[in-house]
Amino acid sequence: MHARNVDFNTALRQAAEWLGHALNGATQSASTTKGIRRFPTLSEAIRFAVRMLKMLVTRRDTYRNRNGNEHLVVVRFDGNGKKDFRPFHRGRSGWVMSDPPGPLPLFRLPEMLARGDELVLVVEGEKCVCELETTGLLVTTSAHGAKSAHKTDWQPLAGRTVVILPDNDTEGRAYARTVAGILIRLSPPAAVKIVELPGLPPKGDCVDWLHARDPQTPEDIKTELLVLVENAEVIREPPTVAPVESDVATRLNSTKPKVELPCDGRLLSQFAFEIGGHLKTCGLYERGGVAFIVNQQQDGLEVVTPQMLRTLVENHLVCYRMRRAGQNEISLDRTMSEGDAKGVLCAQQFLKRLPRLEKLATTRLPVMRADGKIELLPAGYDSDSLTLTIPQCDYDETLSLAEGRKRIDDLLCEFCFADNQRSKAVTVAAMLTLYGIGLLPKGALRPVFIYLANAEGAGKTMLAKCAISPVHGFADTEGAPKDRTEIAKELLTAVIEARSYTLLDNCKGHLDSAQLEAFVTSVRWRGRILGVSKSFCGENHVTVLITGNGCTVSSDIRRRSLFVELFMEQERAEDRTFKRILDDGSLLSMRSDILAALWAFVREWDAKRSPKPSRAHSSFPRWAEIIGGIVEFAGFGCPLETAEVQSASDVDGADMRELVGELTSQPLTFDGVVSLSREKGLFERLLAGEEELKPNVKSAFGKLLKRYDQRVFRDGKRFVVEGKGHSRRFLALTEAEAFARSQGQHGVSTDP
């Protein structure tokens, strides 16, 4: 059924009409497609379709997300003694008869969140929830009952006491074991009990148990139930779900889709295509030619391995193999082999059916649509921006610009910015870069944000976390990279996991990394996934943040970076006094307030026709135009202003300027340049130490000097390297001297 702007009842009528047309059309075709009911005559097919149209909607249960917004509606049809359940959700342009993308919320989720750590009962089915909650207890279930536990986000039950009341049948007990296993593996784990209600008839549930207690009062029933809960033991280990003989028959006869495993006459490509079609709405995504699943404990993506795929498939499908025994064919419930799983994960027939994912967000972030409209992303998967949003917090979407400015000023008031306005503007720019990544056009480069200070304890890392925590929650930090292999590994991991940042904390010495320089100018990043032996190439949406005391960077990194400079007056960090505590916990508690302020900046900037900043930047022009424009519009100044003490970050460039100022038109040898540099205290990171330079130091210093050959410095002097190898000579010429020298080299006399 195509999504259109219709009301809910109209959508139901269209669904029934669509089903009638499908049945009617089946009689006109000679096809033997499996799964379509056949009728001997057209009139009989029409009568059946009419009966379907006369079905009545007897239940409508609404699943709501953390915000209390409608996320999924499960409708029950009853007719001719049969029942049928259909899911509906609101698409971008109307009702759609399917589950919404992404994990499904628990039934009664807002009520559970509002009632804190109260005991939660898990039952099978919405009707059971509605009946049992008349006792005043908190009750929930997952959508679609026993066959859908792994489609649901159970994280809201982490750390709580949960009691599962299984139905009295094989599927009910299997559902209870599956849910218990999920809850025990949460972080922190739930305290789980399974209570089998006494006296249930075969296939009975908690509704039967409640009706058997009529006319007891709800309070008496609640007391009896709590006694059963009290006497049950907490499950310490995930219960095994090894099938008994009856379970096999149940699975083969279950409502899960059946897919035949590869065999003679059954190609792996066909199997992979069918598997992809069934799993495309089950939380699997394609990114860079690799299948991923969301790891909600780490707020990132995790590569689907063959072992994971084998069990994931069993949660949603029944894989079987046909075997001939005499004159009979027997269907055997089987787990796909590891070889088949590897083949599926490599098959384009499988990967192309999965939704493509580029970004993962834990809060609703702004996005600029193709028509230029700016809006907040919806929860779930957004096919236009290729973003999956799993909101962890809500925030005010109507905050004023003035109030937003006040909140950010209050957040940053105790940081000692060396130059006040510019460094503060860069700090806000870093916050907006992570929040507003969806505002930037495809391929737009972003600056590196480098936080420097004159001493330890000035607050560099916490200032970086002010940009990270509102968007991502707890900030993951990486120590200073030790070598190029470690840097490359960290950058590739950030891209693979679809993270929007990486924080290299407490860098010391000189940072000169070819990998980092290439990374910040790359729209896509390629590497080999460790442990999977598979190449990966994905979109690079990672913003790099670096902190350091006395840290220096190469000129290539400098020109691609914006600097935040802190200056602490106190001799010791512990002598500072603060008006309030600012740490990871307090940052998380302010998360909603900060997000509301950032959205106010974006919303008001857009409403004022997106004014541009007072300065541009050649290394990241589109970022400067959008993020720089928002920062300056919000009243924090221009983050693109030149840093007052920026030379401290590019020590090689500063030393080179001083060296050129000391050189004349009289050439110096390499050893002469080394002696002059040491006399003036230049290039200490290379030349300090022993009198005789080691070969590797000579080579590094020689390459540094060669990099500046023929470049003109601010005082108008041109640095010149003449000759090669041991005969190299170094000099500095004014423009007049350089011109005269070039005329003389071409045989033209320079004498008057």
DANOR-V122702 format. One record per backbone hydrogen bond with DSSP energy under -0.5 kcal/mol. NH is the residue of the N-H (numbers start at 0). CO is the residue of the C=O. E is the energy in kcal/mol with one decimal. If there is no record, write none. Layout:
# DANOR-V122702
NH:CO:E + NH:CO:E
This chain:
# DANOR-V122702
3:94:-0.5 + 5:3:-1.9 + 10:6:-2.0 + 11:7:-1.8 + 12:8:-2.2 + 13:9:-2.4 + 14:10:-2.0 + 15:11:-2.3 + 16:12:-2.5 + 17:13:-2.8 + 18:14:-2.1 + 19:15:-2.2 + 20:16:-2.5 + 21:17:-2.1 + 22:18:-2.1 + 23:19:-2.5 + 24:20:-2.9 + 25:21:-1.4 + 26:22:-0.8 + 26:23:-0.9 + 27:23:-0.6 + 27:24:-0.9 + 28:25:-0.8 + 35:32:-1.0 + 36:34:-0.5 + 44:40:-1.5 + 45:41:-2.3 + 46:42:-2.4 + 47:43:-2.0 + 48:44:-2.2 + 49:45:-2.4 + 50:46:-2.0 + 51:47:-2.0 + 52:48:-2.0 + 53:49:-1.4 + 54:51:-1.3 + 55:77:-1.9 + 57:55:-0.8 + 57:75:-2.1 + 58:75:-1.1 + 60:73:-2.5 + 62:71:-3.6 + 64:68:-2.2 + 67:64:-2.0 + 70:62:-3.0 + 71:62:-1.8 + 72:87:-2.9 + 73:60:-2.9 + 74:72:-0.6 + 74:85:-2.8 + 75:58:-2.2 + 76:74:-0.5 + 76:83:-3.5 + 77:55:-2.5 + 78:81:-2.2 + 81:78:-1.8 + 83:76:-2.2 + 85:74:-2.5 + 87:72:-2.5 + 88:95:-2.2 + 90:88:-0.7 + 90:93:-3.8 + 94:3:-0.8 + 95:88:-3.0 + 97:95:-1.8 + 103:150:-3.0 + 106:140:-2.4 + 108:105:-1.2 + 111:107:-1.9 + 112:108:-2.3 + 113:109:-2.0 + 114:110:-1.3 + 115:112:-0.9 + 117:114:-1.7 + 119:160:-2.1 + 120:137:-2.8 + 121:162:-2.9 + 122:120:-0.5 + 122:139:-2.2 + 124:122:-0.7 + 128:124:-1.4 + 129:125:-2.4 + 130:126:-2.2 + 131:127:-2.5 + 132:128:-2.2 + 133:130:-1.0 + 134:131:-1.8 + 135:132:-1.6 + 136:131:-0.5 + 137:118:-0.6 + 138:136:-0.6 + 139:120:-2.6 + 144:141:-1.3 + 146:143:-1.0 + 147:144:-1.6 + 150:147:-1.9 + 151:148:-1.3 + 152:103:-2.8 + 153:151:-0.8 + 156:153:-2.2 + 157:154:-2.4 + 158:187:-1.0 + 159:156:-1.9 + 161:159:-0.6 + 161:190:-2.7 + 162:119:-2.7 + 163:192:-3.1 + 164:121:-2.7 + 165:163:-0.7 + 167:203:-3.1 + 168:166:-1.8 + 172:168:-2.2 + 173:169:-2.3 + 174:170:-2.4 + 175:171:-2.0 + 176:172:-2.2 + 177:173:-2.4 + 178:174:-2.8 + 179:175:-2.4 + 180:176:-2.2 + 181:177:-1.9 + 182:178:-2.6 + 183:179:-2.2 + 184:180:-1.1 + 185:182:-1.0 + 189:182:-2.0 + 190:159:-2.3 + 191:189:-0.9 + 191:234:-0.5 + 192:161:-2.1 + 194:163:-2.6 + 194:192:-0.5 + 195:193:-0.6 + 196:194:-0.7 + 199:196:-0.9 + 202:167:-2.9 + 203:200:-2.5 + 208:204:-1.6 + 209:205:-2.3 + 210:206:-2.5 + 211:207:-1.7 + 212:209:-1.5 + 213:210:-1.3 + 215:212:-3.3 + 220:216:-2.3 + 221:217:-2.3 + 222:218:-2.1 + 223:219:-2.3 + 224:220:-2.4 + 225:221:-2.4 + 226:222:-1.7 + 227:223:-1.6 + 228:224:-2.1 + 229:225:-2.5 + 230:226:-1.9 + 231:227:-0.8 + 231:228:-0.8 + 234:191:-3.2 + 235:233:-0.5 + 246:243:-0.8 + 247:243:-1.3 + 248:244:-1.1 + 249:245:-2.0 + 250:246:-2.7 + 251:247:-2.4 + 252:248:-1.8 + 253:250:-1.3 + 256:315:-0.6 + 258:317:-2.4 + 260:319:-2.9 + 262:265:-1.3 + 265:262:-2.7 + 270:266:-1.9 + 271:267:-2.9 + 272:268:-2.1 + 273:269:-2.1 + 274:270:-2.5 + 275:271:-2.5 + 276:272:-1.8 + 277:273:-1.7 + 278:274:-2.2 + 279:275:-1.1 + 281:278:-2.0 + 283:278:-0.8 + 284:291:-2.4 + 285:354:-2.4 + 286:289:-2.6 + 289:286:-0.9 + 291:284:-3.2 + 292:301:-2.3 + 293:282:-0.7 + 294:299:-3.3 + 295:293:-0.9 + 297:294:-0.7 + 298:294:-0.7 + 299:294:-1.8 + 300:496:-0.9 + 301:292:-2.6 + 303:290:-2.5 + 304:302:-0.7 + 308:304:-2.6 + 309:305:-1.8 + 310:306:-1.2 + 311:307:-2.7 + 312:308:-2.5 + 313:309:-1.0 + 314:310:-1.0 + 314:311:-0.7 + 315:311:-0.7 + 315:312:-1.2 + 316:312:-2.7 + 317:256:-2.4 + 318:316:-0.5 + 319:258:-1.8 + 320:331:-1.8 + 322:329:-2.1 + 324:327:-3.0 + 327:324:-1.8 + 329:322:-3.2 + 331:320:-2.5 + 331:329:-0.6 + 332:330:-0.5 + 333:318:-2.6 + 340:336:-2.2 + 341:337:-2.5 + 342:338:-2.2 + 343:339:-2.5 + 344:340:-2.2 + 345:341:-1.1 + 346:342:-0.8 + 346:343:-0.9 + 349:346:-0.8 + 350:346:-2.4 + 351:347:-2.5 + 352:349:-1.1 + 353:349:-0.6 + 353:350:-1.0 + 354:283:-0.6 + 356:285:-2.6 + 357:385:-3.1 + 358:385:-1.9 + 359:497:-0.8 + 360:387:-2.7 + 361:470:-0.5 + 364:362:-0.5 + 366:374:-2.5 + 367:437:-2.0 + 368:366:-0.7 + 368:372:-3.2 + 371:368:-2.1 + 374:366:-2.0 + 376:364:-2.6 + 379:388:-3.1 + 381:386:-3.0 + 382:380:-0.6 + 385:381:-1.2 + 386:381:-1.4 + 387:358:-2.2 + 388:379:-2.6 + 388:386:-0.6 + 389:360:-2.9 + 389:387:-0.6 + 390:388:-0.5 + 391:361:-2.6 + 403:399:-2.2 + 404:400:-2.5 + 405:401:-2.0 + 406:402:-2.1 + 407:403:-2.0 + 408:404:-2.5 + 409:405:-2.2 + 410:406:-2.0 + 411:407:-2.0 + 412:408:-0.6 + 412:409:-0.6 + 414:411:-1.5 + 416:414:-1.4 + 417:564:-3.3 + 418:564:-0.5 + 420:418:-1.2 + 421:418:-0.9 + 423:419:-1.8 + 424:420:-2.3 + 425:421:-2.2 + 426:422:-2.0 + 427:423:-2.2 + 428:424:-2.1 + 429:425:-2.2 + 430:426:-1.7 + 431:427:-2.5 + 432:428:-1.9 + 433:429:-1.7 + 434:430:-1.9 + 435:431:-3.3 + 436:433:-0.6 + 437:365:-0.5 + 438:435:-2.1 + 439:435:-0.5 + 439:436:-0.9 + 443:440:-2.1 + 447:559:-2.3 + 448:543:-2.4 + 449:447:-0.6 + 449:561:-2.6 + 450:448:-0.5 + 450:545:-3.3 + 451:449:-0.6 + 451:563:-3.2 + 452:547:-0.8 + 453:565:-0.9 + 457:454:-0.9 + 462:458:-2.0 + 463:459:-2.0 + 464:460:-2.2 + 465:461:-1.2 + 466:462:-0.6 + 466:463:-1.2 + 467:463:-1.2 + 468:464:-2.7 + 470:467:-0.8 + 471:467:-2.7 + 472:468:-2.5 + 477:502:-2.6 + 479:504:-0.5 + 486:482:-2.0 + 487:483:-2.6 + 488:484:-2.2 + 489:485:-2.2 + 490:486:-2.4 + 491:487:-2.2 + 492:488:-2.3 + 493:489:-2.0 + 494:490:-1.7 + 495:491:-2.8 + 496:492:-2.4 + 497:494:-1.4 + 498:493:-2.4 + 501:542:-1.8 + 503:501:-0.6 + 503:544:-2.9 + 504:477:-3.7 + 504:502:-0.8 + 506:546:-3.2 + 510:551:-3.7 + 511:509:-0.8 + 513:511:-0.5 + 516:512:-2.3 + 517:513:-2.4 + 518:514:-2.3 + 519:515:-2.1 + 520:517:-0.8 + 521:518:-1.7 + 524:537:-2.3 + 526:535:-2.5 + 528:533:-2.9 + 531:528:-1.3 + 532:528:-1.2 + 533:528:-0.7 + 535:526:-3.3 + 536:287:-0.7 + 537:524:-2.0 + 539:522:-3.1 + 540:538:-0.9 + 542:499:-2.0 + 544:501:-2.6 + 545:448:-2.8 + 546:503:-2.0 + 547:450:-1.9 + 548:506:-0.6 + 549:452:-0.8 + 549:547:-0.5 + 551:508:-2.8 + 552:648:-4.2 + 553:510:-1.8 + 557:553:-2.5 + 558:554:-2.1 + 559:556:-0.9 + 560:557:-1.8 + 561:447:-2.8 + 563:449:-2.9 + 564:562:-0.5 + 565:451:-2.5 + 565:563:-0.5 + 566:415:-2.7 + 568:566:-0.5 + 574:571:-1.6 + 575:572:-1.6 + 586:582:-2.4 + 587:583:-2.0 + 588:584:-1.8 + 589:585:-1.2 + 590:587:-1.3 + 593:589:-2.5 + 594:590:-2.4 + 595:591:-2.1 + 596:592:-1.7 + 597:593:-2.4 + 598:594:-2.4 + 599:595:-1.8 + 600:596:-1.9 + 601:597:-2.1 + 602:598:-3.2 + 603:599:-2.4 + 604:600:-2.1 + 605:601:-2.3 + 606:602:-2.0 + 607:603:-1.4 + 608:605:-1.5 + 609:604:-2.1 + 623:619:-2.2 + 624:620:-2.2 + 625:621:-1.9 + 626:622:-1.7 + 627:622:-1.5 + 628:623:-0.6 + 629:625:-2.1 + 630:626:-2.4 + 631:627:-2.2 + 632:628:-2.3 + 633:629:-2.2 + 634:631:-1.1 + 635:630:-1.8 + 638:636:-0.6 + 640:637:-1.2 + 645:642:-1.0 + 647:644:-1.6 + 648:645:-2.0 + 649:645:-1.0 + 650:648:-0.5 + 653:649:-2.1 + 654:650:-2.7 + 655:651:-2.4 + 656:652:-2.0 + 657:653:-1.8 + 658:654:-2.4 + 659:655:-2.5 + 660:656:-1.6 + 661:657:-1.1 + 661:658:-0.8 + 662:658:-1.6 + 666:664:-0.7 + 667:729:-2.5 + 672:668:-2.2 + 673:669:-2.2 + 674:670:-2.5 + 675:671:-2.4 + 676:672:-2.5 + 677:673:-2.3 + 678:674:-2.3 + 679:675:-1.8 + 680:676:-0.5 + 680:677:-0.8 + 681:676:-3.3 + 685:682:-1.5 + 686:682:-3.0 + 687:683:-1.6 + 692:690:-0.6 + 697:693:-2.5 + 698:694:-2.4 + 699:695:-2.1 + 700:696:-2.7 + 701:697:-2.6 + 702:698:-2.3 + 703:699:-1.9 + 704:700:-2.3 + 705:701:-2.4 + 706:702:-1.7 + 707:703:-0.6 + 707:704:-1.3 + 708:705:-1.5 + 709:718:-2.9 + 710:707:-1.9 + 712:716:-2.9 + 715:712:-2.3 + 717:732:-3.4 + 718:710:-2.2 + 719:730:-2.7 + 721:719:-0.5 + 721:728:-2.9 + 726:723:-1.6 + 727:724:-1.4 + 728:721:-2.5 + 729:667:-2.6 + 730:719:-1.9 + 731:663:-2.4 + 732:717:-2.4 + 737:733:-2.9 + 738:734:-2.3 + 739:735:-2.6 + 740:736:-2.5 + 741:737:-2.1 + 742:738:-2.1 + 743:739:-2.1 + 744:740:-1.9 + 745:741:-0.9 + 746:743:-1.4 + 747:742:-2.3 + 748:746:-0.5
